[in-house]
Amino acid sequence: MTSRTDERSTGFTARAFWVSEPGRGELRAAELAAPGPEEVLVRTLHSGISRGTELLVHAGRVPQSQWAAMRAPYQTGDFPGPVKYGYLSVGRVDAGPPDLRGRTVFCLHPHQTAYVVPAAAVTPVPAGVPPRRAVLAGTVETALNALWDLGPLIGDRVAVVGAGMVGCCVARLLARIPATEVTLVDVDPARARVAAALGVGFALPDEAAGGRDAVVHCSATGAGLQRSLDLLAAEGTVLDLSWYGDAPVQVDLGGAFHAGRLGIRASQVGAVAAARRGSRTHADRLRLALDLLRDPAFDELLTGESDFEELPEVMARLADGRLDALCHTIRYPADRTGEAPCTP
């Protein structure tokens, strides 16, 4: 995104998290421009780390062929770095149109203490959705889009392979379809507790029942994709939500793949699912995702919280496995020492 700081500089300085180079992050100053008539100044309350995509960015594993496709809406810099990346931010509007001032909003913005964006880029958080839970809006939106792509039917038997943020959100939404049998499949037996809280079954990969009408794959591993195919009933489809970065993936398309007329289909949140593209906009989809977050079961995905100042260390610990998390959230300081007030 092109900075407008030179046009309307205010002297208001925020702080932002950058991947300075693959494997290393740091906090940097971010000078903000005064909001224009159709813009808002947002003070961040919470942000969430999208563990799959953001860790690939942190490691410098975005393939060059996907640099343009993987740009976040308010990304600054370029892959592999320095780059400011992220898209799960919740804050309060300090300045902007009267109908938004003082409201808690969600925005697809990187980790930053405050930011100025077009008013149309923020979505108010509904009453009944706590601000910290609202960071999951982007992930629930991905899951919602996947269900629009999948088109599950009442009574279907569905497995979700990979109990990360996206897989857990998909499983919870599937569980709300009457008479649907949903099994969350993961290599970590501790995810059984999460599955129970989400109201779905759990199985280790080798123990999962086959004959599934559909499988949603979210593990981002070749082994997970292969197991997903193995779990299908004849004529079934694997909906693949995983993004593998620069990692090659190999699957066995012999055996039952052709005889069973199995399918593999990709789903990605960048475009509204074809089944709803004519009747829903991106904004409609995000508003629905936020409304679905009234469900307190999603709190099970919020597995840790750290202060903004700790973010470089937190990202490093997530990357090397020292910190295990589904969605680790970042808490922003109420007292922004050193940040000048910004007026419209």
C-alpha positions in Angstrom: 0.0 0.0 0.0 1.4 3.4 -0.9 2.0 5.7 2.1 0.3 9.1 2.3 2.5 10.3 5.1 4.2 13.0 3.0 0.8 14.4 2.0 -0.8 14.8 5.5 1.9 14.1 8.1 0.7 14.6 11.7 3.7 13.7 13.7 1.6 10.8 15.2 3.8 7.7 15.4 2.5 4.2 15.8 4.6 1.0 16.0 4.4 -2.0 13.8 5.8 -5.5 13.5 7.9 -6.2 10.5 9.6 -9.4 9.2 13.0 -7.7 8.7 14.5 -10.8 7.0 13.5 -14.5 6.9 13.4 -15.8 10.4 13.7 -12.4 12.2 11.1 -9.9 13.2 11.3 -6.5 14.8 9.2 -3.5 15.9 9.4 -0.3 13.8 8.0 3.2 14.0 5.1 4.0 11.6 4.2 7.6 11.1 0.5 8.1 10.3 -1.2 10.6 8.1 -4.3 12.4 9.5 -7.5 10.6 8.5 -9.4 12.2 5.6 -13.2 12.6 5.4 -13.8 9.0 4.5 -11.1 7.5 6.6 -10.8 6.2 10.2 -8.0 6.2 12.8 -8.1 2.9 14.6 -6.3 2.2 17.9 -5.6 -1.5 18.1 -6.9 -3.6 21.0 -6.0 -7.1 19.9 -4.5 -8.8 16.9 -4.2 -12.5 16.1 -1.4 -14.5 14.5 -2.5 -16.6 11.6 -0.1 -19.4 12.4 0.0 -21.1 9.0 0.4 -18.2 6.5 2.2 -15.8 8.8 4.9 -18.4 9.8 5.5 -19.1 6.1 6.0 -15.4 5.6 8.2 -15.2 8.7 10.4 -18.0 7.3 10.6 -16.4 3.9 8.8 -19.4 2.2 6.4 -17.5 0.0 7.3 -18.6 -3.6 8.2 -15.8 -5.9 5.5 -16.8 -8.3 2.9 -16.1 -5.5 4.3 -12.8 -4.2 1.6 -10.7 -5.9 -1.2 -13.2 -5.0 -0.2 -13.4 -1.3 -0.1 -9.6 -0.7 -2.2 -8.7 2.4 -4.6 -5.7 2.0 -2.4 -3.3 4.0 1.0 -5.0 3.6 4.0 -2.7 3.3 7.3 -4.0 1.8 7.8 -7.1 -0.3 8.5 -10.8 0.2 10.8 -12.2 1.5 11.4 -9.0 3.5 11.5 -6.5 4.9 7.7 -6.8 5.0 4.9 -5.8 7.3 2.3 -8.6 7.1 -0.8 -9.7 8.9 -4.6 -9.5 8.7 -6.4 -10.2 12.0 -6.7 -6.8 13.8 -9.4 -5.5 16.1 -9.4 -2.0 17.4 -11.5 1.1 18.4 -12.2 3.9 16.0 -10.7 7.1 17.5 -11.4 9.4 14.6 -13.6 9.2 11.5 -17.2 9.3 10.4 -19.6 9.9 13.3 -21.3 6.5 12.9 -18.0 4.7 13.5 -16.4 6.8 16.2 -15.9 4.9 19.4 -16.9 1.6 17.8 -15.0 -1.7 18.0 -14.1 -2.8 14.5 -12.3 -5.6 12.6 -9.8 -4.9 9.9 -7.5 -6.9 7.7 -4.4 -5.0 8.9 -0.9 -6.1 10.0 0.1 -6.0 13.7 0.4 -2.2 14.5 -0.6 -0.1 17.5 -2.7 2.3 15.4 -3.5 2.8 11.7 -5.5 5.0 9.2 -7.5 3.2 6.6 -10.6 3.9 4.5 -13.8 3.7 6.5 -15.0 1.0 4.2 -12.1 -1.2 5.2 -13.4 -1.7 8.8 -16.3 -3.8 9.9 -18.1 -3.1 13.2 -17.9 -6.0 15.7 -21.5 -7.0 16.6 -22.7 -6.8 20.2 -22.1 -10.1 22.0 -18.7 -10.7 20.3 -15.8 -9.9 22.7 -13.0 -7.9 21.0 -10.4 -10.6 21.5 -12.6 -13.3 20.0 -13.3 -11.0 17.0 -9.7 -11.5 15.8 -10.9 -14.9 14.5 -13.2 -13.1 11.9 -10.7 -13.6 9.1 -10.4 -17.3 9.9 -14.1 -17.9 10.3 -14.6 -16.1 7.0 -12.2 -18.6 5.4 -14.1 -21.5 6.9 -17.4 -20.0 5.8 -16.2 -19.6 2.2 -15.0 -23.3 2.3 -18.5 -24.5 3.3 -19.9 -22.5 0.4 -17.4 -24.2 -1.8 -18.1 -27.6 -0.3 -21.9 -27.5 -0.2 -22.4 -30.1 2.6 -25.8 -31.7 3.0 -27.8 -32.6 6.1 -26.7 -36.0 7.4 -23.3 -35.9 5.6 -20.3 -37.7 7.2 -17.4 -35.3 7.0 -13.8 -35.4 8.2 -11.7 -32.3 8.8 -8.0 -33.2 8.6 -5.8 -30.8 10.5 -6.9 -29.2 13.7 -5.3 -25.8 13.3 -7.2 -22.5 13.4 -8.9 -23.0 10.0 -9.7 -26.7 10.5 -11.2 -26.0 13.9 -13.4 -23.2 12.5 -14.5 -25.4 9.6 -15.4 -28.2 12.1 -17.5 -25.9 14.3 -19.5 -24.5 11.4 -20.1 -28.0 10.0 -21.3 -29.2 13.5 -24.1 -26.7 13.3 -25.6 -28.4 10.2 -28.3 -30.8 11.5 -27.5 -34.6 11.7 -24.0 -34.0 10.3 -21.3 -36.3 11.6 -18.1 -34.3 11.9 -14.7 -35.8 12.9 -11.6 -33.6 13.5 -8.5 -35.6 12.6 -5.0 -34.6 13.8 -1.7 -36.1 14.8 -1.8 -34.4 18.2 -4.0 -36.3 20.7 -4.3 -33.2 22.8 -6.6 -31.8 20.1 -9.3 -34.2 21.3 -10.1 -31.8 24.1 -10.5 -29.0 21.5 -12.8 -31.2 19.3 -15.0 -32.0 22.3 -15.4 -28.2 23.1 -16.3 -27.6 19.4 -19.0 -30.4 19.6 -17.3 -32.7 17.1 -15.6 -36.1 17.2 -11.9 -36.7 17.2 -9.5 -39.3 15.7 -5.8 -39.8 15.1 -5.0 -40.2 11.4 -4.6 -44.0 11.6 -7.8 -44.4 13.6 -10.2 -42.2 11.5 -13.1 -43.9 9.9 -13.3 -44.0 6.2 -16.3 -43.8 3.9 -16.6 -40.0 4.3 -18.9 -38.1 2.0 -16.4 -35.3 2.0 -13.1 -34.4 3.6 -11.8 -30.9 4.3 -8.0 -30.8 4.4 -6.2 -28.2 6.5 -3.0 -29.8 7.7 -0.7 -28.2 5.1 1.2 -31.5 4.7 1.4 -34.1 1.9 0.7 -36.8 4.4 -2.5 -35.1 5.5 -3.7 -34.7 1.9 -3.0 -38.4 1.2 -4.9 -39.4 4.4 -7.8 -37.2 3.3 -8.1 -39.0 0.0 -7.9 -42.3 1.8 -10.9 -41.4 4.0 -13.3 -40.7 1.1 -16.2 -42.7 0.0 -16.7 -43.3 -3.7 -17.5 -40.1 -5.6 -16.3 -38.1 -2.6 -14.2 -34.9 -2.8 -11.4 -33.5 -0.7 -11.6 -29.7 -0.3 -8.1 -28.5 0.2 -7.7 -25.3 2.2 -4.0 -25.8 2.9 -1.4 -23.5 1.5 2.0 -25.2 1.2 4.2 -22.3 0.4 7.3 -23.5 -1.5 7.0 -27.1 -0.2 6.4 -29.8 -2.9 3.5 -32.1 -2.3 3.3 -35.7 -3.5 0.2 -37.9 -3.3 -0.7 -41.4 -4.6 -3.3 -41.1 -7.4 -3.2 -44.9 -8.0 -5.3 -47.3 -6.1 -8.9 -46.1 -5.5 -8.5 -42.6 -6.8 -9.7 -43.3 -10.4 -11.9 -46.3 -9.6 -13.6 -44.4 -6.8 -14.0 -41.2 -9.0 -12.5 -39.2 -6.2 -11.8 -35.5 -6.4 -9.5 -32.8 -5.0 -10.7 -29.2 -5.1 -9.0 -26.1 -3.8 -10.7 -23.4 -1.8 -9.2 -20.0 -1.1 -10.7 -17.0 0.7 -9.4 -14.4 -1.9 -12.5 -14.9 -4.0 -16.1 -15.4 -2.8 -17.0 -19.1 -3.5 -18.6 -19.5 -6.9 -21.8 -20.8 -5.3 -22.4 -17.4 -3.7 -20.4 -15.0 -5.9 -23.4 -13.6 -7.6 -25.3 -12.9 -4.4 -22.7 -12.1 -1.7 -19.8 -9.6 -1.6 -16.6 -9.8 0.4 -18.2 -7.4 2.9 -21.3 -9.5 3.2 -19.2 -12.6 3.9 -17.1 -10.8 6.6 -20.2 -9.4 8.3 -21.6 -13.0 8.5 -18.3 -14.3 9.8 -18.4 -11.8 12.6 -22.0 -12.6 13.4 -21.1 -16.3 13.6 -18.5 -15.4 16.3 -21.3 -14.8 18.8 -20.8 -18.5 19.4 -18.7 -18.8 22.6 -17.3 -22.2 21.5 -14.8 -20.3 19.3 -13.0 -19.1 22.5 -11.4 -22.6 22.6 -9.2 -21.5 19.7 -7.7 -18.6 21.7 -4.8 -20.4 23.3 -2.4 -17.7 24.5 -1.9 -14.0 24.7 1.2 -11.8 24.8 1.9 -8.1 24.9 2.7 -6.2 21.7 6.3 -5.6 22.8 6.9 -9.4 22.9 5.7 -10.0 19.4 9.1 -10.5 17.7 10.0 -13.2 20.3 6.5 -14.7 20.2 6.8 -15.1 16.4 10.2 -16.7 16.7 8.9 -19.2 19.4 5.9 -20.1 17.2 8.2 -20.6 14.2 10.6 -23.0 16.0 8.0 -24.9 17.9 8.8 -23.7 21.4 5.3 -22.1 21.6 2.3 -24.3 20.8 -0.9 -22.5 19.9 -4.0 -22.5 17.8 -4.5 -18.7 17.7 -2.1 -16.7 19.8 -3.3 -13.2 20.3 -1.5 -9.9 20.9 -2.6 -7.4 23.5 -2.0 -3.8 22.8 -1.2 -1.2 25.6 -4.0 1.2 26.6 -1.4 3.9 27.4 0.4 4.7 24.1 3.4 6.4 25.6 5.2 8.4 23.0 2.3 8.5 20.6 0.9 11.9 19.9 -2.9 12.3 19.6 -4.2 12.4 16.0 -7.2 14.6 15.2 -9.3 14.5 12.1 
